[in-house]
Amino acid sequence: MKQFYNIIICSLLFLLPVVAEGQTTALSEASSRSLPRVRPKQGVRWYRMLYDGGMTRTASGRWYIEMPGGINDLSQMNFVDGYSLGPHAILGYMSDRRHRFELEETVRWAMSREVWLAKGALRWYSPVEQARMVELHGGRHTEDIDHDPSMPMSQSLLATGIFGWNHYKLLERTDVGLRVAFPIGNDIDVKAHVAWERRREMENHKLTTLFGTHGQDNVPRLRVGKTASELMLYEGEIDGDVALLNLVFNYQFGQQHVVFDDMTCLSRSSYPRISLSADFGMGKWHFASAGLQISQEINLFRGEDQLSYLVGGGGIYKHGSLSLTDWHHLDASRFWWQTDNALSRFVLLDNYELSTDRSWVEGHAQWSSDRMLLTWLTRNGMFLKEYVQAHIVKVPEHRAHWELQYGIDLFRLWKFGVAVGFDNMTCRGAAFTMSLDMTKARDFTKKK
């Protein structure tokens, strides 16, 4: 109980810089004449931030604090840590020249393991239209084996706490690293990340959820045969130290950069986006990998229809064995509820089922329209849109897996549909899919 009170006190102290100066009620602008005048991003009241999540700023706009999940971030549950308690918040400062400095912290007490877990990041952002960033991060924390899972960790933990779903698998990662991002001209941007990691394999410390649901053990399942029923437990090593370097180059011709406020700038172009990535590892495991990805969104028939596609592939060169953490993982999740319906996601594959340490090639396409079937019958595309998707992937030693999906998009917010999958010409099965971001849904409801 003493640990719990300490956590709550630390969370409230983190609010002091904002509360002391008061809420923002008026707009402020950059004082430097060399920078364009930009509207400051508006925050919410501090009590609304605690309840719903979001960001609040002082009256001058200099200081701000963000709690992405609000009070819901104070507690989480997974089968490795059990219930964990602690604050997650971002404290920021905006200078006169619109340079932004942020300190992000997450500190939790894992009740079932009886250990402290913490991670933090210190960031610098240039004025938003210049798109430069430097981040120093580190800590000891529990994370997905996949560095970049298709299902956000917040959504995964919610699925675990309510439904006992834990097809994602966790490890303990102790790390320190540096990230940088910067543009080269108007059409090229570069991202680099160098880090050292110590990984530790974990097992479940909690057996059931609050509702008595049992979860899977914390061992990934991989496909070893030709059918989806032939899954085996991963037997390779997880524990070990490794130094990592990641480089990403993005190129998209004719980009237009639209500044919405002093924290938000979006880029758009009708031309294809080309991404080239390279990863290098040295330590217990030695490897090098490269991947190429091309994506584009094309508006058809005066914007009433849209064609989107994504194709990619790559390979891994390794010296000896390679930890599953460094394999190539597909965007795959069989959980029926997602926060978004990413074009690259396979809905009939388990998280690590077709992960590979060799090579891969995949393709995805979507056609969405205001005048397909239901939209043509109802003659109303204002709130209803339909889409058809096709996905395919091929990795060595396994048959090509492909999926077809049809769905409905309500208010550009809530998507649901059905998907059918095949391994070559053998039917894999069918599934119901739904995507709904509760935060966006709540904001949409308030506007109505």
Sequence and secondary structure as in RCSB ss.txt:
>XXXX:A:sequence
MKQFYNIIICSLLFLLPVVAEGQTTALSEASSRSLPRVRPKQGVRWYRMLYDGGMTRTASGRWYIEMPGGINDLS
QMNFVDGYSLGPHAILGYMSDRRHRFELEETVRWAMSREVWLAKGALRWYSPVEQARMVELHGGRHTEDIDHDPS
MPMSQSLLATGIFGWNHYKLLERTDVGLRVAFPIGNDIDVKAHVAWERRREMENHKLTTLFGTHGQDNVPRLRVG
KTASELMLYEGEIDGDVALLNLVFNYQFGQQHVVFDDMTCLSRSSYPRISLSADFGMGKWHFASAGLQISQEINL
FRGEDQLSYLVGGGGIYKHGSLSLTDWHHLDASRFWWQTDNALSRFVLLDNYELSTDRSWVEGHAQWSSDRMLLT
WLTRNGMFLKEYVQAHIVKVPEHRAHWELQYGIDLFRLWKFGVAVGFDNMTCRGAAFTMSLDMTKARDFTKKK
>XXXX:A:secstr
 HHHHHHHHHHHHTTHHHHHH B  S      TTS          HHHHHHH EEEEBTTSSEEEEETTGGGGGE
EEETTTEEEE  EEEEEEE TT  EEEEEEEEEEETTTTEEEEEEEEEEE  GGG  EEEEEEEEEEEESSSS S
S HHHHHHHHHHH    S EEEEEEEEEEEEEEETTTEEEEEEEEEEEEEE   S  B TT  B   S  EEE S
SSTT EEE  S   EEEEEEEEEEEEETT EEEEEETTEEEEE SS EEEEEEEEEEESSEEEEEEEEEEEEEEE
TTTTEEEEEEEEEEEEEEES   GGGSB  SB   SEES   TT BSSS TTTT BSSEEEEEEEEEEESSSSHH
HHHT  SSEEEEEEEEEEE TTS  EEEEEEEEEETTTEEEEEEEEEETTEEEEEEEEEEE HHHHHHHHHH 
